[in-house]
Amino acid sequence: MSIFRTFYTLLGKIEAAIIILGMAASSTLIFVQVVLRYLFSIGIPWVEEVSLYMAIAVTFTAASAAIPKGLHLSLEVLDTFLGPRLQELFRILSILAGLGFSLLFAWVSYELMQRTARFGQTAASFDMPMWPIYAILPISGAFMALRFLEALVTPRAARVPDTAQKG
C-alpha cells in the first residue's frame, strides 16, 4: 500500500471517529437533557450549546468525508452532452474549484479562530475559550482540501461509484 493510500485511509478513520463520536455524544447529551427536564424538571444549562458545536463539527467533517464518495451535489446533465475529454476537463475544473474554496475556507476560518483567541471570547453558557471550538473550521477546511487533492490524483474508475438510483 502506498504512503498516500495509507494517509487517506488514516484520514478516513479520523473523519469517521469525529462523526461517530460527535453524533453519539450529542445524542446522549440531548437524551439526558430531555429526561432531566421532563422527569425531574431540571436541566444542564450548557447541553444545547455543546450539542450545537458538536453538530457543526460533525457537519463540516462529514463534508470532507463525502468528497471521495462523490456525495456532494453536482450537475451531471453536462455529462449527457459532452464527450469523454470534456467530461474529464469539467471534472478537473470542478475539483480545482472545490480545492480553491476549501483552501480559502481554511485560511479565513483560521484567521477567525486566531481573532477569537486574541479577544478571549468564551462560550455563552460555560466558561471555556471559543478558539478550540472554532478550530474545527480550519481543520475541516484542510481535510476537504486534502480530499479534493485525492480526487484530483485518483483515476475516475478507482473512486467510489455513484450511489444515486438511476431511474
N, C-alpha and C positions, 0 to 999 in steps of 0.2 A: 504494500500500500504506500502510495507516495506521501510525502510530508504534507502536501496540500490537502489530500483527501483526509488524512488524519486530523489536520487542523479543522477542516469543515465539519468532520464528524464530531469533534470536541465542541465546536461552536453550536452545533445542533443539540448536543446534550445539555449545554449551558442554557440555551434558549428553552428547551423542554423543561428543565428544572425550574427556571424562573416562572414559566407559565403554570406548571402543575402546582408548585408550592404557593405561588401567589393566589391562584384560584382556590386552593384548599384552605389556606389561611384566611382569606377574605370570606369565604363561605362559612367557615367555622365561627369567625368573629360575628358575622351578621346573625347567624343562628343563635349564638349565645345571647346577643343583644336582644333579639326578639323574645327569647324565653325569659330573660330577666325582666323585660318591660311588661310583658303580658301576664306572667305568672307572679312576679314579685313587685311590680310597679317601681322597679329601679332600673338603671341603665349605666352603661360605661360611656362617659362623655366623649371619648376620643375614637370610638369604634367607626363611626361614619366617615370621619376624616381619614383614618388609616385605610379603611376599605376603599375609599376613593383613590388614594395614592396607589394602592395595590392594583386596582383596576387599570389605572393609567400605565403602570409598569407592565402588566400583562398585555395590554393592548399594543404598546409600542414594541414589545418583544415578539409578539405574535406577528406583527407586520414584517419583521425581519424573517421569522421562520416561514412565512408564506411565500417568500420570493423564490426559493429553489423549487417549490412545488407548483409554481405558476398559478397561484390562487388570487393574485391581485387582479383588479378589473383591467380588461384590455379590449381593444377594438379588433375583433377578428374578422370583421366584414371586409377589411382590406385584403386579407389572405385570399378571398374569393376572386378578386380582380387582379391580383399581382402574381407575377411569375415567381419561381423559387428564389432567384437572385435578389429581386426587390423585397421579397418577404424577409430574407436574411438581413438586408440592409435596414429595413424598418425595425427588425428585432434588435439589431445592434444599436440603432439610434434610440430606441425605447429604453434599452438597458443603460446607455450613456446618460440619458435624461434622468433616469432613476438614481444613478450613481451621483450625478451632479446635485440633485435635490438632497440626497442623503448626506453628502458632504457639507452642503450649505446648512442643512438642519443640524448636523452635529456641531458645526462651528458656532452658529447662532445660539444654540441651546447651551453650549459650553460657556459662551460669554454671559448668558443669563445666569447660569449656575455660579460663575465667578462673582457676578454683581450681587447675587443673593448672599453669598458668603461674606463679601465685603461689608454689606449693610447689616449683617447679623440677623436677618429675618428668621423668625421662629414660627412653628406651626401654631395654628389658632387655638386648638383645644389641648395641646400638651407642649411642654417646654423642650422642644427639640429643634436644632437648626434645620432650615429647609434645604440647604445646599445638598446634603446627601440624598434627599428625596428627588431634587431636581437632577441629580447625577444620572438617573435612568435615561434622560433625554439624549445627552450626547453619547452615552454608551449605546443606546438603541440606534442612534444615527450611524455610529461606527459599525454596528452589527449589520445594518441594512447596506451600507457601502460595501462591506466585505461580501455580503450575499450577492450584490449586483456584480461585483468583480468575479465571483464564482460563476454567475450566469453568463458573463461575457466570455469566459475561457472554456466553459463546459459545452461540448457539442450538443446540439439540439436533441439528438437521439438518446443521449445519456441522461437527460433530465427526466424528472418525474412526469408521466403523461398527464394530460388534462383530465380532470375527474368529472367535468361537466357532462351531463346527459345530452347526447345528441338525439334530436328527435323532431 
